[in-house]
Amino acid sequence: MNALTRATSACLLAVVSLLSVSNAQARTIYVASDGTGDFTNIRAAVEAATSGDVIIVGVGTYTGRDAVDIGVSGRTLTIRGSDPNDPAVAAKTLIDCRVGGEFGLHFIEMGPSKDTNLTLAGLTITHSTKSQSGGAVLCHGGILRVVNCTFADNAVECWGGAVYCENSQATFEGCTFLRNGSAVLRGGAAASTNSQMVFSQCLFQQNTGNAMTGFDSLVSFSDCTFEDNIASPTTAGQDPNFRLDPYVGFGGGVAAEGTANLTFVDCNFVDNEADTGGGIYVINAGVSVIDCNVTANTALRGGALAGMGGSIGVAGSFVWNNRAVTDVDDPNDDTIV
């Protein structure tokens, strides 16, 4: 064996050894509230994990300080339920962000490292309240993938009742966003700034402050349903045209703002309400609606769609039975404005 051959063989051996060490370091870590796993809480598992590890969370309710404000930065991690493809198991794998009357707590805060890569799957995350933005998950950079998760009853003061992404990439597959809210009516379920987001086969239902607001972001939706979301709640008996609330909601389903570009394919917008744009609202942004169903949405202005600057393109879609009325809370009001 000559010197060149020996050197080449040594180099290959070093590469193989490095890969073997890297693979050996990737672990599966089990979390079980009954003590049968490696850890009883998610925080301890995340803190013990190294890049590439998979954390499997057993059925149970995880709450308290060890289930909130968990930071993930500069690592590749997966946190998933024991069977992400079984909705019944996901529903029973519950992260409850309530901590003894404290407010402003997230489940996960991602970033700011761009090397952060996090996957969440088969979890139900609930009751994060009064944080500034990103009630359950707050992303400040990196790549987020969320599969078959439910975000329910989360609320924020500003952007993204369940999720807020800034300078991030995020993908949501088969997720449900239920009864989340934004106090300033900007993304009751989700919101983004300077980010790329993809939603497929997701359900947005009964969120307040609209379902999603995209600002200066590239966002696509496929086979998603927006149902019974409301952008502008009003007090009973209050004239909606002269509200005392300083915040006015735009886009009962979705609002696109700034330089955002949003695309909807095979989506349904049903029974959403807003001050302006019952289904979708656009301001200085671009929206494409392709092969969608936009029906039975209500607003004071623009029952289905409304825009102020920017562009709205609609192709191959059913846009029907939407109402622009003087009082969205009066079922007998069919006045067109």
RACOR-V284941 format. One record per pair of residues at least 6 apart in sequence whose ideal C-beta (glycine too) atoms are under 8 Angstrom apart, sorted by the first residue. I is the first residue (numbers start at 1). GAP is how many residues later the second one is. Records with the same first field share a line. If there is no record, write none. Layout:
I->GAP + GAP
//
This chain:
1->8
22->30
25->25 + 27
26->24 + 26 + 27 + 28
27->22 + 23 + 26 + 27
28->25 + 26 + 27 + 28
29->8 + 9 + 10 + 16 + 19 + 20 + 24 + 25 + 26 + 27
30->6 + 7 + 8 + 9 + 25 + 26 + 28
31->6 + 7 + 8 + 9 + 10 + 11 + 14 + 24 + 25 + 26 + 27 + 31
32->8 + 26 + 28
33->7 + 8 + 25 + 27 + 28 + 29
34->6 + 24 + 26
36->22
37->21
38->7 + 10
39->6 + 9
41->21 + 23 + 25 + 26
42->13 + 15 + 20 + 24 + 25 + 28 + 37 + 53
43->22 + 23 + 24 + 27
44->22
45->10
46->9 + 24 + 26 + 31 + 33
49->6 + 26 + 28
50->25
51->23 + 24 + 25 + 26
52->24 + 25
53->24 + 25
54->23 + 24 + 26
55->22 + 23 + 24 + 25
56->24 + 25 + 26
57->22 + 23 + 24 + 25 + 36 + 66
58->23 + 24 + 35
59->22 + 23 + 30 + 33 + 34
60->32 + 33 + 34
61->33 + 35
62->32 + 33 + 34
63->32 + 33 + 34 + 35 + 36
64->35
65->34
67->28 + 29 + 30 + 40
68->29 + 31 + 37 + 38 + 39 + 60
69->36 + 37 + 40
70->37 + 38 + 39
71->37 + 38 + 39
72->36 + 37 + 38 + 44 + 46
73->37 + 38 + 39 + 40 + 43 + 69
74->39 + 41 + 42
75->40 + 41 + 42
76->40 + 41 + 42
77->40 + 41 + 42
78->40 + 41 + 42 + 43
79->29 + 39 + 40 + 41 + 42 + 44
80->39 + 40 + 41 + 42 + 43 + 67
81->8 + 9 + 12 + 40 + 41 + 42
82->7 + 11 + 40
83->6 + 7 + 39
84->6 + 37 + 38 + 63 + 64
85->37 + 63
86->36
87->61
89->33
90->32 + 33 + 34 + 58 + 59 + 60
91->33 + 59
92->32
93->29 + 30 + 31
94->29 + 30 + 32
95->12 + 28 + 29 + 30 + 31
96->30 + 31
97->8 + 9 + 10 + 28 + 29 + 30 + 31 + 32 + 38 + 39 + 57
98->29 + 31
99->6
103->26 + 27 + 28
104->25 + 26 + 27 + 28
105->23 + 24 + 26
106->22 + 25 + 28 + 29 + 30 + 31 + 32
107->18 + 21 + 29 + 30
108->10 + 12 + 28 + 29 + 30
109->25 + 28 + 29 + 31
110->6 + 8 + 27 + 28 + 29 + 30 + 31 + 32 + 34 + 58
111->28 + 29 + 30 + 31 + 56 + 57
112->28 + 29 + 30
113->28 + 29
114->27 + 28
115->27
116->25 + 26 + 27
117->25 + 26
118->24 + 25 + 26 + 27
119->25 + 26 + 27 + 28
120->17 + 24 + 25 + 26 + 27 + 29
121->25 + 26 + 27 + 28
122->25 + 26 + 27
123->26 + 27
124->25 + 26 + 28
125->11 + 12 + 24 + 25 + 26 + 27 + 29 + 37
126->10 + 24 + 25 + 26 + 27 + 28
127->26 + 27
128->7 + 8 + 26 + 27 + 28 + 34
129->6 + 25 + 26
130->25 + 26 + 27
131->7 + 25 + 26
132->24 + 25 + 26
133->23 + 24 + 25 + 26 + 27 + 31 + 58
134->22 + 25 + 26 + 28 + 29 + 30 + 31
135->16 + 19 + 20 + 21 + 25 + 26 + 27 + 28 + 29 + 45
136->15 + 18 + 26 + 27
137->7 + 9 + 25 + 26 + 27
138->22 + 25 + 26
139->24 + 25 + 26 + 27 + 29 + 31 + 56
140->26 + 27 + 28
141->25 + 26 + 27
142->26 + 27
143->25 + 26 + 27
144->21 + 24 + 25 + 26 + 27
145->25 + 26 + 28
146->17 + 24 + 25 + 26 + 27 + 29
147->25 + 26 + 27 + 28
148->25 + 26 + 27
149->23 + 26 + 27
150->25 + 26 + 27 + 28
151->11 + 12 + 24 + 25 + 26 + 27 + 29 + 38
152->24 + 25 + 26 + 27 + 28
153->25 + 26 + 27
154->7 + 8 + 26 + 27
155->6 + 25 + 26 + 27 + 28
156->8 + 25 + 26 + 27
157->25 + 26 + 27
158->24 + 25 + 26 + 28
159->23 + 25 + 27 + 28 + 32 + 34 + 54
160->22 + 26 + 27 + 29 + 30 + 31 + 32 + 53
161->19 + 20 + 21 + 26 + 27 + 28 + 29 + 46 + 47 + 48
162->15 + 18 + 27 + 28
163->7 + 26 + 27 + 28
164->23 + 26 + 27 + 28 + 29
165->25 + 26 + 27 + 28 + 30 + 32 + 52
166->26 + 27 + 28 + 29
167->26 + 27 + 28
168->24 + 27 + 28
169->26 + 27 + 28
170->22 + 25 + 26 + 27 + 28
171->26 + 27 + 28 + 29
172->18 + 25 + 26 + 27 + 28 + 30
173->27 + 28 + 29
174->26 + 27 + 28
175->24 + 27 + 28
176->26 + 27 + 29
177->12 + 13 + 25 + 26 + 27 + 28 + 30 + 34
178->25 + 27 + 28 + 29
179->26 + 27 + 28 + 29
180->8 + 9 + 27 + 28
181->7 + 26 + 27 + 28
182->6 + 9 + 26 + 27 + 28
183->26 + 64
184->25 + 63
185->23 + 24 + 25 + 46 + 47 + 62 + 63 + 64 + 65
186->23 + 24 + 27 + 69
187->22 + 23 + 24 + 25 + 26 + 68
188->19 + 20 + 21 + 22 + 23 + 41 + 43
189->15 + 18 + 22 + 23 + 40
190->7 + 21 + 22 + 23
191->21 + 22 + 23 + 24
192->21 + 22 + 23 + 25 + 27
193->22 + 23 + 24
194->21 + 22 + 23
195->22 + 23 + 24
196->21 + 22 + 23
197->17 + 20 + 21 + 22 + 23
198->21 + 22
199->13 + 20 + 21 + 22 + 23 + 25
200->21 + 22 + 23 + 24
201->21 + 22 + 23
202->19 + 22 + 23
203->21 + 22 + 24
204->7 + 8 + 20 + 21 + 22 + 23 + 25 + 49
205->20 + 21 + 22 + 23 + 24
206->21 + 22 + 23
207->22 + 23
208->21 + 22 + 23 + 25
209->22 + 40
210->19 + 20 + 21 + 39 + 40 + 41 + 42 + 43 + 44 + 45 + 62 + 64 + 71
211->15 + 18 + 41 + 42 + 43 + 61
212->7 + 41 + 42 + 43
213->38 + 41 + 42 + 43 + 44
214->40 + 41 + 42 + 43 + 46 + 48 + 71
215->42 + 43 + 45
216->41 + 42 + 43 + 44
217->43 + 44
218->42 + 43
219->37 + 41 + 42 + 43 + 44
220->42 + 43 + 44 + 45
221->33 + 41 + 42 + 43 + 44 + 46
222->42 + 43 + 44 + 45
223->42 + 43 + 44
224->40 + 43 + 44
225->42 + 43 + 45
226->26 + 27 + 28 + 41 + 42 + 43 + 44 + 46 + 53
227->41 + 42 + 43 + 44 + 45
228->42 + 43 + 44
229->23 + 24 + 43 + 44
230->19 + 22 + 42 + 43 + 44
231->18 + 19 + 20 + 21 + 24 + 41 + 42 + 43 + 44 + 46 + 50
232->8 + 11 + 13 + 15 + 16 + 17 + 41 + 42 + 43 + 96
233->16
234->6 + 9 + 11 + 94 + 95
235->9
236->93
238->6
239->88
240->35 + 60 + 86 + 87 + 88 + 89
241->59 + 85
248->27 + 28
249->25 + 26
250->24 + 25 + 26 + 27 + 31 + 33 + 56
251->23 + 25 + 26 + 28 + 29 + 30 + 31 + 55
252->17 + 20 + 21 + 22 + 25 + 26 + 27 + 45 + 46 + 47
253->16 + 19 + 25 + 26 + 27 + 44
254->8 + 10 + 25 + 26 + 27
255->22 + 25 + 26 + 27 + 28
256->6 + 24 + 25 + 26 + 27 + 29 + 30 + 31 + 54
257->26 + 27 + 28
258->25 + 26 + 27
259->25 + 26
260->25 + 26
261->24 + 25 + 26
262->23 + 24 + 25 + 26
263->24 + 25 + 27
264->16 + 23 + 24 + 25 + 26 + 28
265->25 + 26 + 27
266->24 + 25 + 26
267->22 + 25 + 26
268->24 + 25
269->10 + 11 + 23 + 24 + 25 + 26 + 28 + 35
270->23 + 25 + 26 + 27
271->25 + 26 + 27
272->6 + 7 + 25 + 26
273->24 + 25 + 26 + 55
274->7 + 23 + 24 + 25
275->24 + 25 + 26
276->23 + 24 + 25 + 26 + 30
277->22 + 24 + 25 + 27 + 28 + 29 + 30
278->19 + 20 + 21 + 24 + 25 + 26 + 28 + 44 + 45 + 46
279->15 + 18 + 24 + 25 + 26 + 43
280->7 + 9 + 14 + 24 + 25 + 26 + 32
281->21 + 24 + 25 + 26
282->23 + 24 + 25 + 26 + 27 + 28 + 29 + 30
283->24 + 25 + 26 + 27
284->24 + 25 + 26
285->24 + 25
286->24 + 25 + 26 + 27
287->20 + 23 + 24 + 25 + 26
288->25 + 27
289->16 + 23 + 24 + 25 + 26 + 28
290->25 + 26 + 27
291->24 + 25 + 26
292->25 + 26
293->24 + 25
294->10 + 11 + 23 + 24 + 25 + 26 + 28
295->23 + 24 + 25 + 26 + 27
296->25 + 26
297->6 + 7 + 25 + 26
298->24 + 25 + 26 + 27 + 30
299->7 + 24 + 25 + 26 + 29
300->24 + 25 + 26 + 28 + 37
301->23 + 36
302->22
303->19 + 20 + 21 + 22
304->15 + 18
305->7 + 9 + 14
323->11 + 13
324->12 + 13
325->8 + 9 + 10 + 11 + 12
326->7 + 9 + 11
327->6
//
